[in-house]
């Protein structure tokens, strides 16, 4: 039976992997943005902290002297900004609409700072982007408090370099996270589908004859599938059983009436005296024999086709099968004074297979040998256990003549030299199909020791 090839439309593994990899890519990008944002914010807060400390240190150095605001500039406050990186530092001390010291063009804050509350701004100054902080400190001078604004600014070159470093690091970390997540996604997809693969492997290993329910542990999601599969196999098992019963019943109902008709024809043949009537009855008996044999072998062929699709694999003794077939056909051989010689080993010949099919094959081969052998001849049944098991049946009959030996195993094909003998052309076909189902073959060749044929059933050894 030829299995129908399915054409898959999509791969669950690929779809699951792509979905998990897509989620990993989104998470990696989000991780990159978060890490870069937090790191840049931390770097900016660090710069703001240093700027604020520097401005506060300068403001704390302000004092009043002789009614004027005096500043002993603590250069350490500016140096701690300058030594961090190659950034330039600017400052401006402003009060009463005038700049006391510093860079007079350094912009003042848009929002007037309050005491203890520094104001941070980012703007352009002398072609560079600077980060500035302004603090206000009241200083008593000439009997009145004067509000002095201290502004300290620093270029952002170092911050930008830090940002680039952070971006590079975050990119590497995100890429590493994505690669790791992709690998985990592939593993997760395989792990998620592992139960399906185990179920598939368990069912595929069974072969066509094993229709037992699947009892392996399965995930909850696969229980409906397994239940449906078990239900289908139960129905299939019942259908196959009905088919086997039908074939057996059909064989019985076809063969029995034909045998009855043949018996009646033989009785009539004995009672008739006229030669033309006796000839007509003989032709009728021959037609009945042909019909009986054809019907029987066609039913045997149907049985073989059925059982090869549901092939059993039992422990058998080939010697016992051969003995049983030889005993069964011994009476038929005796009618033609044919001796069946059994060249068999004394010990059992173990083999695995379908006993009914192998017995039917041996019976077909031996029946053919008896049918095509002349009276008072010999048929040898021998076993040669080499690399393969050879069961050979050699007769002293007509042989194959000029027939194409390869075509003799085709249905309804017979040799040109056996037209006067009743036959259906299915015997070798049945034997060949049974041998193929067991991984073997039928070997056909002339009798090497004289007239006749040698047909061998070749089966693989255990």
RAFENGI-V746119 format. One record per backbone hydrogen bond with DSSP energy under -1.0 kcal/mol. NH is the residue of the N-H (numbers start at 0). CO is the residue of the C=O. Records with the same first field share a line. If there is no record, write none. Layout:
NH: CO + CO
This chain:
14: 10
15: 11
16: 12
17: 13
18: 14
19: 15
20: 16
21: 17
22: 18
23: 19
24: 20
25: 21
26: 22
27: 23
28: 24
29: 25
30: 26
31: 27
32: 28
33: 29
34: 30
35: 31
36: 32
37: 33
38: 34
39: 35
40: 36
41: 37
42: 38
43: 39
44: 40
45: 41
46: 42
47: 43
48: 44
49: 45
50: 46
51: 47
52: 48
53: 49
54: 50
55: 51
56: 52
57: 53
58: 54
59: 55
61: 58
62: 69
64: 67
67: 64
69: 62
74: 72
76: 73
78: 74
79: 75
81: 77
82: 78
89: 152
91: 150
92: 100
93: 148
94: 97
97: 94
99: 92
100: 92
102: 90
105: 102
116: 113
118: 133
120: 131
122: 129
124: 127
127: 124
129: 122
130: 153
131: 120
132: 151
133: 118
134: 149
136: 147
138: 145
140: 143
143: 140
145: 138
147: 136
148: 93
149: 134
150: 91
151: 132
152: 89
153: 130
154: 87
155: 128
159: 155
160: 156
161: 157
162: 158
163: 159
164: 160
165: 161
166: 162
167: 163
168: 164
169: 165
170: 166
171: 167
172: 168
173: 169
174: 170
175: 171
176: 172
177: 173
178: 174
179: 175
180: 176
181: 177
182: 178
183: 179
184: 180
185: 181
186: 182
187: 183
188: 184
189: 185
190: 186
191: 187
192: 188
196: 192
197: 193
198: 194
199: 195
200: 196
201: 197
202: 198
203: 199
204: 200
210: 208
221: 218
222: 219
225: 221
226: 222
227: 223
228: 224
229: 225
230: 226
231: 227
232: 228
233: 229
234: 230
235: 231
236: 232
237: 233
238: 234
239: 235
240: 236
241: 237
242: 238
243: 239
244: 240
245: 241
246: 242
247: 243
248: 244
249: 245
250: 246
251: 247
252: 248
253: 249
254: 250
255: 251
257: 253
258: 254
259: 255
260: 256
261: 257
262: 258
263: 259
264: 260
265: 261
266: 262
267: 263
268: 264
269: 265
270: 266
271: 267
277: 273
278: 274
279: 275
280: 276
281: 277
282: 278
283: 279
284: 280
285: 281
286: 282
287: 283
288: 284
289: 285
290: 286
291: 287
292: 288
293: 289
294: 290
295: 291
296: 292
297: 293
298: 294
299: 295
300: 296
301: 297
302: 298
303: 299
304: 300
305: 301
306: 302
307: 303
308: 304
313: 352
315: 350
317: 348
320: 316
321: 317
322: 318
323: 319
324: 320
325: 321
326: 322
327: 323
328: 324
332: 328
333: 329
334: 330
335: 332
336: 333
337: 332
338: 376
340: 378
342: 380
343: 341
350: 315
352: 313
357: 353
358: 354
359: 355
360: 356
361: 357
362: 358
363: 359
364: 360
365: 361
366: 362
367: 363
368: 364
369: 365
370: 366
371: 367
375: 335
378: 338
379: 393
380: 340
381: 391
382: 342
383: 389
385: 383 + 387
388: 458
389: 383
390: 456
391: 381
392: 454
393: 379
394: 452
397: 371
402: 399
406: 403
409: 406
411: 424
412: 409
417: 414
420: 417
429: 425
430: 426
431: 427
432: 428
433: 429
434: 430
435: 431
436: 432
437: 433
438: 435
439: 434
440: 457
442: 455
444: 453
446: 451
449: 446
453: 444
454: 392
455: 442
456: 390
457: 440
458: 388
